Amino acid sequence: MDLAQIAFFVFAAAATLSAVAVISVKNPVHAALSLVLTFFSVACVWIIAGAEFLGVALILVYVGAVMVLFLFVVMMLDIDVAPLREGYVRYLPVGLLVAIVMLVEMLTLIGVKASVVSPLTADASNGSNTKWLATALFTDFLLPFEIAAVILTVAVIAAVMLTLRRRPGAKHQNPSEQSRVRASDRVRLIKMDAVKPAAPVAPAEAAPQEAKP
């Protein structure tokens, strides 16, 4: 058993354990951290197999997307995050554990890639699979790539327009009107004549009692 196989089993075990932690822990922050570790371990497996592009894409797309999605879910559910901010120290051990495991995986991956030549990149004339993929993408598959880019751009613009649509009761800011505002529009001085307030009217005195004989 060589070093690459040992690293593969280590990364696979880390991915399996962290995936189990995602569905078993009750704390959503711990589940998100475990999910990050799962994706990172799977990306290490891809890289050790010679698919560097897939591994980097997995880290950039899925890890970032999952964290942003987690933030959006917290915002949409209107969860009070004040207790989370106040007790963030209790999440520090789990965060440190995930960071240490990711650091160990990175160092192991660097050592394996430095000592083992991947079968997918053994041919020096072809270069890495990232270079091969870029060459094929921008030559033979340029038209589908451009069409996919246009579709994604339209989808992004549509999502922004749906988010910024006017709804009754929603408050919006107009930056152009805010930049054109003048001091006279903010504060208005009104000159008024001094008026002496009228004296308060005393309550009516009680009627005098009739004199007794």
N, C-alpha and C positions, 0 to 999 in steps of 0.2 A: 504494500500500500504506500503510494508516494504522497508527497506533501499536498498536491492538488486534491486528491481524494479525501485526505483528512480535513482539509479546509472546507470541502464540499459538505461533508457530514456535519461539521461544526456549524456552518451557515444554515443548513437545513434544520438542524435541531433548534437553533435560535429562532428561525422563522416559525417553526411549529409551536414552540413554547409561547412566543409572543402572540401568535394567532389565537391560541387557547386563552391567553390572558385578555384579549380584546373582548371575547364573548363571556368571560367569567367574572371579571371585576365589575363592581357596582359603580365606582367613581368614573364619571365621563372623562375627566382629565387623564386618569391612569389608562383608560381604554384608548384614548387618542395617542398617548405616548407609546403604548404597546403596538398600536397600528403603524406608527412611524418606524419602530424597530422591525416590524414584520416586512414592510416594504423595503427597508434598507437591507435586510438579510437576503431577501429574494433578489434584489439588485446585485448584491455581491455574488450570488450564484450565477447570474447571467454574465457578469464580468469575468468570473473565473472560467466560464465556458467559452469565452472569446467574443461574446456579443456585448461589446462596450457601449454601443449606442443604445441598446435596449435597457441596459442597466442604468445609464445616466438619465434616459428618458423616464424610467420608472421613478427615480428619485425626484427629478424636477417636476414631473406632471402629477404623480399620485400623492407624494408627500405634501407638496404645496397645495394641491387641490383638496386633500382631506383636511388639512388644517384650516383652510379658508372655509370649507363647508362646515366644519365644526363651529367656527366663529359665526357663520350665518345662522346656523341652527340656534345657537345661544341667543342671537339678536332677535330672531323671529319668535322664539318662544317667550321672550320678555322675561328671562330669568334674572333674578337679582344676583349680580356678580360681585356685590360688595363682600359677602362672606368668602368668596373665592379669593378676592384680592387680599383680604385681611389674613387668611390662613394659607397663603401661598407657600409658607415655609414647610408645611406638612407634605407638599408635593415635591420638595427638594430631593429627598432620598430616591424616589422613583425616577426623577429626571436625571440625577447623577448616575444611577444604575444604567439607564438607557444610554446615556452619553458614554459611559465607560465601555459598555458592550459594543457600541458603534465604533469607538476608537480602536478597540482590540480587533474588530473585524476589518477596519481599514488597514491597520498595520499588517494583519495576516494576509490580506489581499495584495498589498504592495510586495510583501515577501514572496508570495506565490508567483505573482506576475513577473518578478525579477528573476526567479530561478526556473520557471517552467514556461515553455513555449506552447501556446495554444495551438491545437490542430487547425483552427480556422484562420490563424494568422501565421502559419508556418512558412508559407510562400512569401518571401520578401518582395517579389515583383508585384504582387497584388496589394500589398500594404494591409492596413487594418480593415476590419469590416465596416468601420465608420466611413473610411475613404471610399470603399467600394459602394456602399449604400448611397453616398452623396453623388458619386459619378453616375450611378444608374438612375437616381432620382431626377437629376438635372439634365439628363440626355434622353434616355428612352422613355421616361415617365414624366416628362416636363409638363405636358398638357394636363394629365389628371392631377398633378400637383398644383398647378395654377387654378384649376377648377375648384379643387378642395379649398384652396386659400380664399377664393372669392366667396364660396359658400359660408366659410367660417366668418369672414368679415361681415357679410350680410346678417348672419346670426347674432354677432356681437352688437351691431347697430340696432337690430330689432329688439334685443334684450334691453339695451339702454333706453330706447324709446318707450318700451312698455313700463320700465321702471319710472321714467320721468313724466308719465302721463298725468294730466291734471285730474285730481279727484276732489270731490266736495269735502271741505273741512281740512284739507291738507295744506300745510304751510310751505311756501317755496321762497327762495331768495332770488333776486334779480341783480346780478353783479353790475350790469350796466347802469341801472338806476342808482345803485349804491355809490358808484364812482362819480356820478354826475351831481351828487347832492352838494348843496352849498350851506354855508353857516347860517344864512338867513332862513333856510328851510328847516334847520334843526331847532333853533331858538327864536322865539318871537317876543319882542318887548312890547308891552302894552302900557300906555300912559293913561293914568286915571286920576281924576281930581280927588283930593282928600275930602272925605265926607265924614262928618262927626256922627257916630252912631247915636241913635235916639236913646234916651234914658229909659230903662225898663219901667214899665208901668207897675206901681205898687198895688198889691191886692187890695181889694175894697175892704175898708174897715167895717167891723161889725157894727150893726145898728145900736145906738145907745138905749140902754134899758130904761123903761119908764120909771119915774121917781115914785117911790112908795109914799103914801100919805103918812 
